[in-house]
Amino acid sequence: MKLLMTMIVAVCLTALHDADAKAQKLDFSEMTCATFMQSDKDTSKIVVTWFMGFYTLANDPQVLDMSALNDLQTKFTTFCKLEPTFHLSTAAEGIFGR
């Protein structure tokens, strides 16, 4: 679990370095689907990666599957097109089934 979280943080920090000029904070508690849909590709990938780490269980393999990341990004995008006013954390609960 620690290795997975370390990998996720590393990916996020690398992407955030590039996005630093665009946004100083990502407040997941306030982010809506509309905000997610307006985000650039790098920021949306950071958001989905964060949710992957947040919903990873202690017993899950410590692997960051890039194809799963792309699939999840598609799921978030598809859902958010239909429900732009939903909070993204609520959407994530449904997508991750928790």
URVENZI-V516049 format. One line per field, one symbol per residue. phi: phi as a letter, one per 30 degrees, with the letter a starting at -180 (. if undefined). psi: psi as a letter, one per 30 degrees, with the letter a starting at -180 (. if undefined). burial: # if it has 16 or more other ideal C-beta (glycine too) atoms within 10 Angstrom, else .. Layout:
phi: ???
psi: ???
burial: ???
This chain:
phi: .dddddddddddddddedceddacbbcddcdcdddeddddeddddddddddeddcddeddedbcddddddddddddddddddbdddddddddedddib
psi: eeeeeeeeeeeeeeeeeegefekfkjjfffkleeeefflleeeeeeeeeeeeeegkleflkikjjeeeeeeeeeeeeeefeeiffkkeeeeeeeefh.
burial: ...#...#..##..##..#......#....###.##..#...###########..#.......#....#..##.##..##.....###..##..#...
